[in-house]
């Protein structure tokens, strides 16, 4: 039986990781290692200095062995691969993330970072993300088809160093999904133009909080174009 490790950056209580684990059982024995707290934006950060508390937890999918780790998403991959799974996993799935991970946002994403760490460890790895409103409905309708297509193509094969499969489900109503676009390049553009809002404090210091304007900037023919044109986007991300 194949061994599948599932991680995420939204934390052990996120609905996306439960839905992914439930679907992944079709392909083998599933382990879950997820952050104890929300870790969005953690990118590929990892802890090399301090101990990280880990504990086994109940999980709402029968047959899934689940753990929380007080670390970043990439730490979950590393600990899961090196200490939790009985032998090296055959496949790593990261997600399903709450929100897209496309364009330049892939560089900030803990979901993507966890999958990239899987590739570093020589494991075929897939990152999956969805829109925040209708995305779960789309993902639930298409995820079996997507996994059936991707997994046989990558499992049991040598991993191209630092390459993962990156899947994004659009945030449209199910009936508005136009199809699947495969091998789409990752855009160098953005979804938000970022800035920071400054707040002055009484002690003379001040705070900065990120703010942004929704403004899609893309080169055309990329993952961002596919998602916002109501396609499921599947691409290979190399870092």
C-alpha positions as CSV (number, residue, x, y, z in Angstrom):
1,X,0.0,0.0,0.0
2,X,1.2,3.5,-0.9
3,X,2.1,5.9,2.0
4,X,0.7,9.4,1.7
5,X,1.7,12.4,3.9
6,X,-0.7,15.3,4.0
7,X,0.4,18.7,5.4
8,X,-1.0,22.3,5.2
9,X,-0.4,25.8,6.4
10,X,-3.9,26.6,7.7
11,X,-3.6,24.3,10.7
12,X,-5.0,21.0,11.9
13,X,-8.5,22.3,12.3
14,X,-8.9,23.5,8.7
15,X,-11.7,22.0,6.7
16,X,-9.5,21.7,3.6
17,X,-7.1,19.2,5.1
18,X,-10.0,17.0,6.2
19,X,-11.5,17.0,2.8
20,X,-8.1,16.2,1.2
21,X,-7.4,13.4,3.6
22,X,-10.8,11.9,2.9
23,X,-10.1,11.9,-0.8
24,X,-6.5,10.7,-0.5
25,X,-7.5,7.4,1.2
26,X,-8.4,6.0,-2.2
27,X,-4.7,6.0,-3.0
28,X,-3.1,4.6,0.1
29,X,-2.5,4.9,3.9
30,X,-2.7,8.5,5.0
31,X,-0.8,10.4,7.7
32,X,-1.5,14.0,8.5
33,X,1.0,16.4,10.1
34,X,-0.3,19.9,10.4
35,X,0.7,23.1,12.2
36,X,-0.9,23.6,15.6
37,X,-1.7,27.2,14.6
38,X,-2.4,29.2,11.4
39,X,0.8,29.5,9.4
40,X,-0.3,31.2,6.1
41,X,2.5,33.2,4.6
42,X,5.2,31.1,6.2
43,X,6.7,30.3,2.8
44,X,9.5,27.7,3.1
45,X,10.7,28.8,6.6
46,X,11.9,26.0,8.9
47,X,13.0,25.7,12.5
48,X,16.6,24.7,13.0
49,X,17.1,26.2,16.5
50,X,14.5,25.2,19.0
51,X,12.5,22.1,19.9
52,X,9.0,21.7,18.5
53,X,6.2,20.1,20.4
54,X,4.3,17.4,18.6
55,X,1.3,15.4,19.7
56,X,-1.1,12.9,18.2
57,X,-4.7,14.1,17.8
58,X,-8.1,12.8,16.9
59,X,-9.0,13.3,13.3
60,X,-12.5,13.3,11.7
61,X,-11.5,10.7,9.0
62,X,-11.4,7.1,10.1
63,X,-8.1,5.4,9.4
64,X,-6.0,8.6,9.2
65,X,-3.2,9.0,11.7
66,X,-2.9,12.7,12.6
67,X,-0.5,14.9,14.5
68,X,0.0,18.6,15.2
69,X,3.4,20.2,15.3
70,X,4.3,23.6,16.8
71,X,6.2,24.6,13.7
72,X,6.0,25.9,10.2
73,X,4.5,24.0,7.2
74,X,7.9,22.9,6.0
75,X,8.7,21.6,9.5
76,X,5.6,19.5,9.2
77,X,6.9,18.0,6.0
78,X,10.3,17.4,7.4
79,X,9.1,15.8,10.7
80,X,6.4,13.8,8.8
81,X,9.0,12.4,6.3
82,X,11.8,11.8,8.8
83,X,10.0,10.7,11.9
84,X,6.2,10.1,11.6
85,X,5.5,8.1,8.5
86,X,6.6,4.5,8.7
87,X,9.3,4.7,6.1
88,X,9.5,7.3,3.4
89,X,6.2,8.5,2.0
90,X,5.4,7.8,-1.6
91,X,3.5,11.0,-2.1
92,X,3.0,14.3,-0.3
93,X,-0.1,16.4,-0.6
94,X,-0.3,20.0,0.8
95,X,-3.6,21.7,1.3
96,X,-6.3,22.2,0.4
97,X,-5.4,25.8,1.1
98,X,-8.0,28.5,1.9
99,X,-7.3,30.9,-0.9
100,X,-5.3,30.8,-4.2
101,X,-1.6,30.1,-4.4
102,X,-0.8,31.4,-7.9
103,X,1.4,34.1,-9.4
104,X,3.9,35.7,-7.2
105,X,1.9,34.5,-4.1
106,X,3.5,31.1,-4.5
107,X,6.7,32.5,-3.1
108,X,4.9,33.5,0.2
109,X,2.8,30.4,0.5
110,X,3.3,28.0,3.4
111,X,1.3,25.4,1.4
112,X,3.7,25.7,-1.5
113,X,6.7,25.8,0.8
114,X,5.6,22.5,2.5
115,X,5.3,20.9,-0.9
116,X,8.6,22.2,-2.1
117,X,10.2,20.7,1.0
118,X,8.6,17.4,0.0
119,X,10.4,17.7,-3.4
120,X,13.7,18.5,-1.5
121,X,13.2,15.2,0.3
122,X,12.7,13.4,-3.0
123,X,9.0,12.9,-2.7
124,X,6.5,13.6,-5.5
125,X,4.5,16.6,-4.1
126,X,1.3,18.4,-5.0
127,X,0.1,21.7,-3.6
128,X,-3.7,22.3,-3.8
129,X,-5.5,25.6,-3.2
130,X,-9.0,26.9,-3.7
131,X,-11.0,30.1,-3.9
132,X,-12.5,31.2,-0.6
133,X,-16.2,31.4,-1.5
134,X,-17.2,28.8,-4.2
135,X,-13.8,27.1,-4.4
136,X,-14.6,24.3,-2.0
137,X,-17.6,23.3,-4.1
138,X,-15.5,23.2,-7.2
139,X,-12.7,21.3,-5.5
140,X,-15.0,18.7,-4.1
141,X,-16.5,18.1,-7.6
142,X,-13.1,17.8,-9.4
143,X,-10.5,16.6,-6.9
144,X,-10.9,12.9,-7.6
145,X,-10.5,13.6,-11.3
146,X,-7.5,15.8,-10.7
147,X,-5.7,13.3,-8.4
148,X,-6.6,10.4,-10.7
149,X,-4.8,12.3,-13.5
150,X,-1.8,13.6,-11.6
151,X,-0.8,10.8,-9.2
152,X,-0.1,8.0,-11.7
153,X,2.0,10.4,-13.7
154,X,4.3,11.3,-10.8
155,X,4.3,8.5,-8.2
156,X,7.0,5.9,-8.3
157,X,9.1,8.2,-10.6
158,X,12.2,10.2,-9.8
159,X,11.4,13.8,-8.6
160,X,12.8,16.6,-10.6
161,X,14.8,18.6,-8.0
162,X,12.7,21.5,-6.6
163,X,9.6,20.8,-8.8
164,X,6.1,20.4,-7.6
165,X,2.6,20.2,-9.1
166,X,0.5,23.3,-8.2
167,X,-3.3,23.0,-8.5
168,X,-5.7,25.9,-8.0
169,X,-9.5,25.6,-8.1
170,X,-11.4,28.7,-9.2
171,X,-13.7,30.7,-7.1
172,X,-16.8,30.4,-9.3
173,X,-20.0,28.5,-9.1
174,X,-19.7,24.9,-10.1
175,X,-21.8,25.4,-13.3
176,X,-19.5,28.2,-14.4
177,X,-16.3,26.1,-14.4
178,X,-15.0,26.0,-18.0
179,X,-12.6,23.1,-17.6
180,X,-9.0,22.3,-16.7
181,X,-5.9,24.0,-18.0
182,X,-2.8,21.9,-17.7
183,X,0.9,22.8,-17.7
184,X,0.1,26.5,-17.2
185,X,3.1,28.7,-16.4
186,X,3.2,30.5,-13.1
187,X,2.6,34.2,-13.5
188,X,5.2,36.7,-12.4
189,X,2.3,39.0,-11.6
190,X,0.1,39.7,-8.6
191,X,-3.5,39.7,-7.4
192,X,-3.0,42.5,-4.9
193,X,-0.8,45.6,-5.1
194,X,0.5,45.8,-1.6
195,X,1.1,48.7,0.7
196,X,1.3,49.2,4.5
197,X,-1.0,51.2,6.8
198,X,0.8,53.0,9.6
199,X,-0.7,53.5,13.1
200,X,1.1,55.7,15.6
201,X,1.2,54.5,19.2
202,X,1.3,56.5,22.4
203,X,4.9,55.4,23.3
204,X,6.3,57.0,20.2
205,X,6.6,53.8,18.2
206,X,4.2,52.8,15.4
207,X,2.8,49.8,13.7
208,X,2.7,48.7,10.1
209,X,-0.1,46.5,8.8
210,X,-0.2,45.2,5.3
211,X,-3.0,46.5,3.1
212,X,-3.6,46.0,-0.6
213,X,-5.7,46.9,-3.6
214,X,-7.2,44.1,-5.6
215,X,-5.6,44.5,-9.0
216,X,-4.7,41.5,-11.2
217,X,-1.5,41.9,-13.1
218,X,-0.6,39.0,-15.4
219,X,1.3,38.4,-18.6
220,X,-1.4,36.3,-20.3
221,X,-1.7,32.5,-20.6
222,X,-0.7,31.9,-17.0
223,X,-2.2,30.4,-13.8
224,X,-3.7,33.7,-12.8
225,X,-5.4,34.1,-16.2
226,X,-6.8,30.5,-16.0
227,X,-8.2,30.9,-12.5
228,X,-9.9,34.2,-13.1
229,X,-11.3,32.8,-16.3
230,X,-13.0,30.0,-14.3
231,X,-10.6,27.2,-15.2
232,X,-8.9,24.8,-12.8
233,X,-5.2,25.5,-13.2
234,X,-2.5,22.8,-13.0
235,X,1.1,23.8,-13.4
236,X,4.6,22.7,-12.6
237,X,6.4,25.0,-10.2
238,X,10.2,25.0,-10.1
239,X,12.1,26.9,-7.5
